[in-house]
Amino acid sequence: MANCSAGEFSYLPRIADFFHSFTHVNFYFDNVSSIFVPTLPDYQQALFLYALCPCLFGGLVFLIFCGHFIASWCSCDKQHTRIPRTKCLIALRCVVLFASVISSGFIIAAFVFNDSVDEGVKGVLTAVGNVNKSLIEIQSKVDSIRDDLIDMDSTIIDARDCPGITDAGKELIDNVSHKIGDIVTTVVKIRKVNLPDISEYIQNIEYYRWWSTFGTLCINTLTSLLMIYAILRRSRCGFILGILLGIVSLVLIWCGAGVDLAVAIGMSDLCVNPKGTVYYYIRVNLYYEILVFVKYYVECPKDEHNPYQKYADKASARLEEASDFFSALMKLGLDLPSECKDDLSQCNDDLKQSQTSMAVIIKNLDCKYAHQQF
């Protein structure tokens, strides 16, 4: 199971399990599936509601603060007696300076954490890309074997009519040609299997999450620096401007917290159950014929083999037999024209290339690599 942390793959993180356990409801408060399906309206509504909660709470706090500030301002305006405030101002400056310095440290840590999360999401995208590349490579090698062997069959049939070919040589050539036909017929039965491309959905969500967090942190950094400058320089204008920026930062923090919460839930749903996401898009795109193969790669059962493995094993066995027949042909030591020798040498190269491609196909048909990525 994938761990959305710095691109590493290990056990399921507790924080992902925690966010995944949140109840998913739509605008009508009906329970919806917790499978990561960002194109499904009900799932979008569930994430929107979670994003809305911190924003509403932040807005409520902001209104309470504004009411309290106006009430305090009116109350102080009615007082005519002047109270010495020197010690209070010094204490206030120290507190604000200390809070600004501490906030700067937390902001720096937040920048680092933001990049760490981004690296984790890139790790998920890399894993999905690696699996698709291995599956695409299978089809590429199948096409390579088919083309190489068809060319080889045509060439070796022409070599059969070369001067100097004995009856034993012609019999071996016929055997090689027959095996080549069996290999081509068998290997083309290995069909193309593509996993649903969910990378675009993940990239879009991560794009909004990263920029919302980065923008909020930049405003907070500017506010902290302005407050530190205003305190050290005893600038009343800077202090007032810092307060205004702090109010804006407060609103942005709660909005950013809402976006981060929604994205955290979505990414946790993906981390906990990536299989559900893949299976959903297979059903939506009507790829039922490849569902059994995708399940094999994703779940990787110990006692089962790839449904295409039998074709690969049969083609590999026929390829070995064709190689043996061709080796026997070359050992006859026939006195052939240079053109025929060149054709047989080309056939030998095609045969070796097909064996290399077949080894890659057999390796990629194994589910262990794809299952490790998931």
N, C-alpha and C positions, 0 to 999 in steps of 0.2 A: 504494500500500500504506500502511496506517495506521501511524503512529508513536505508540506509547503514551507520549508525553512531553508533558505540559502541553497536551494537546488539539491539537497540531499534526500536520499531515499532510505527510510528506516521505519520505525513503528509509528502508529498514528499519534499525533500530538494531542495532548489533553485539551489544549485550548481550542483545537479544531472540533473535537468531540463536544466540547461545551457549547460552542456557537451553533453546531449542527443540531443540538438538542432543543433549540428554541422552536416554539410553536410557529408554524407557517400558516397564516390566514390571509384571505383576500379582502377586498373592500366590504364584502358582505359578512365578514368574520366566519366564513366557512373554511374548514381545514383543507389545505392543499398539500401536494407532495413536496417533500424536502429535497428531491432530486434537483441538481443544478441544471435548470433549463431556462436560460435567460431570455429565450424567445417566446416563452409561454406567458400570456397575459396574467394569469393567476399568480405565477411565481414573481413576476415583476411587481405586482401589487403587494405581495408579502414583503419584498425587500423595501419597497417604497414606504410602507407603514413603519418599518423599523428605522428607516432613515428619518422619518418625520418626527418620531418621538423625541430624540435629543434636540431637534430644532425647536419644537414647541416648548420643551422644558427651558431651553436657553432663552427663548423669547419671553417666557413668563418671568424668569429671573431678571431679565433686562427691564421689563416693565416695573417689577417690584423695586429694582434699584433706582429707576428714574423717579418713581413716586416717592421713595424715601429721600432721594436727593432734593427734590423740589420742596418737600415738607421741611427738611432740615434747613434749606436755604431761607424759606419764609420764616421759620422759627428764629433763626439767627438774625434776620433782618429786623425783627421786632425788638431785639434786645438793644438797649441804649448804653448799657454799661460796658466798658471795655475791660476785658480780662487779660492779664498778661499771658501771652501765648508763646513766648520764646522757647521755653523748655518743650512745649508740645510740638512746636515746629521742628526742633532739632530731633526729637524722638521720631516724628513722622518721616523726616528725611532719611534717618538711619534705617527705619523699617522698609521704606520704599527702595532704598539703595540695596539693602540686603535681599529683598524679594526680587529685584531686577537681576542681580548677579545670579541668584539661584535659578531664576527662570531661564537665563542664558544657558546655564549648564543643561537644563532639561531640554531646551530647544536643540542644542548640539546633539544630545543623545537621540532626540526624535529624528533629526536628519539622518543619522546613522541607521536607525531602525527602519526608516522609510526606504532607504536603499537596500537594506537586508530583505525586506518584504518583496521589493522589486526583483531582487536576485532569485528569491524563492519562486515567484511567478514565472520568471524566465526559465527556471529549472523544470517547471511543469510543461511549458511550451517545448522545451528541448526534448523532454521525454516523449511527448506525443509525436514530435517530428522524427525522432529516432525510430519509433515503431513504424511510422508510415514509410520511412526510407527503406527499412528492412523489407517491408512488404512490396514496395515498388521494385526493389532490387531483385526479388524473386521473379517478377514478370519480365524484367529486363534480361535476366539470365536465361529464362525460358525462350524468349525471342532470339537471344544470341545462339543458343543450342540449335534451335530450329533452322535458323538461317545458315549456320556453319555446316550442319549436317546435310541440308539440302544441296548446298554448293559442293560438299564432299561427295555426295551420291552422284551428282552429275559428272564430276571430274573422274571418279573412279570407274564409272560406266564407260566413259570415253577411253580410259586407260585399258579397258578390257580388250579393245580392238588394236592395241599397239602391237607392232611386230615383236616377236620374241616372247610373248605371253604363252605359257604352257597351259595344258588342260588343268593341271593342279592349281595354277595361278588363277585361271578363269573361275574355277570352283570356289576358291577363297574369296575372290572379288564378288561373286554372287552371294556368298554368305554374309560378307560385310554389307552389301547393299540391302540384303533382307533385314539385317539387324538395324541398319540405319532407318529403314521404313518403320520398324516396330518402335524405335526410340522416339521418332518424330510424332508418331500417332499417340504414343503414351504421354510424352512430356507436354503436349498442347492441352491435355486434360487438366493441367494445373492452372486454374483460372485466376484472374486478377482479383485481389481482395484489398479494398481500401477502407480504412477506418474513417468514420465521420470526422470532418475537420472542425474541431471545436476551438481551434487556436484563436480565430478571429473574435469569438465571444469573450474569451479570457483576456485578450489584448485590449479590447474596448473597455472592459470593467477596470482593468489595471491602469489604463490611461487616465480615466477620470479620478480614480483613487489617488494616484501618484501626484497629479497636478493639484488636486484639492488640498492634499496634505502639504505639498511643497509651498503653495501660495499662502496657506495659513501660517506656516512656520516662518516664512519671509516677513509677513506683517508682524508676527510676534517678535522676531529678531529686531526689526526696526523700532518697535515700541520699547523693548528693553534697552537698546542702545540710546534712544532718545531720553528715556527716564534717567539712565546713569549720567548722561551728559548734563541734563537739567539739574540734577541733584548736586553734582560736582561743581557746576558753574553757578548754582543758585539762580537759575533762570526761571522766572515765573511763567514767561511765555512758553518756554520749552516744557515746563511741567504741565501746563494746561493742554498743550498739544499732545503730550504723552498720554494724558488721561483720555483725550478724545480717541486717540489711536487704540488705547487699551480697551475702550468700549467697543470699537469696531472689531478688535481682535476677539473680544469675548463672544460677540455674535458669530464671527467666522469660526471660532473654535467649536461652538456647539453645532453649527452647520456641518463643519468638517467631521465632527464626531458622528453625526448622523450618516454621512456618506461612508465613513470608515466602518461603522457598525454594519451597514447593509452589505458592503463589499466583503467584510470579514465573514458574515454569515454565508454569502454566496460561495466564497473560496473554500470555506469549511465544508459546505455541502459537496463541493467537487472533490475535496481531499478525502472525505469519508466514503463517498460512494461514486467514484469515477465510472464504474461499470454502468450504473443506472443512466448516466448522461450519454454514454456511447450507445447503449441499447435503445434509448429513446429516439435518438436521431437516425438510427437504423430503421426503426419502425416508421418514423415520419417520412423518410425518403424511400420507403418501400423496398429496402434492401433485404428482404426476407431470405433470399437465396444464399446470402453470405452470413446470415446471423449465426449459423452453427460454427462457421470458421472464426468469426470474431469472438464468440464465446470461448472457443478453444484458446485463442491467444490471450484473452483477458483473464480467464479463470485458471488456465493451465492445469487441468486435472492430472494427477499422477499416473493413473492407470489408462489413460487415453492417448491416442496419437492423432496427429493432424490428418484430417480426412484425405488430404492430398499426398500424404506420406507414402502410400502404397504405389502411387504413380511414380513418385521420385525413386523409390527403391527398385521398381521394375525397370525404369529407364536406366538407372545406374548399373543394374546387372546386365542389361543388354549392351550397354556401352562398354563394359568390361569384356564381354564376349566379342564385340566388334573389334576391340583393341587387340585381343588375342589372335583373331583371324588375320588382322592387318599385320601384326608382328610376324606371323607365320608366312605371310606373303612376302614381306621384306627379306626374310631369311632364305628364300628360295634362290637368291643371287641371280635373278634373271638379267639377261643381256638386253637392255632396253635402250631406245633412243633417248637423247638428253631431255627432250620435251616430255616424254613419258616419266622419266625419273623426277623431273621438276613437279609434274602433276602429283605423283605419289608422295613427294616430300610435302607438298601443300596439303594433301589429305592427312598426312601425319600431324601437321601443325593444327589443322582443324579438329582432329580427334583429341589432341591434348587440351586444346582450348575448351572443348565441350566437357571434358572431364573436370577441368577447373571450375567451370560454370555450374556443373552438376553438384560439386562439393559445396558451393556457396548456397545453392537452392536447398540442399538437405540441411545445412546449418540454419538457415533462416526459417525453414518450416518448423523448427523446434520452437516451442512456446516460451521457453525459459527467459529469453532476452526480453520479449514483449511484456511478459508478466512482471519481470523485475521493474520495468519502467512504470507500469501501472501501480 
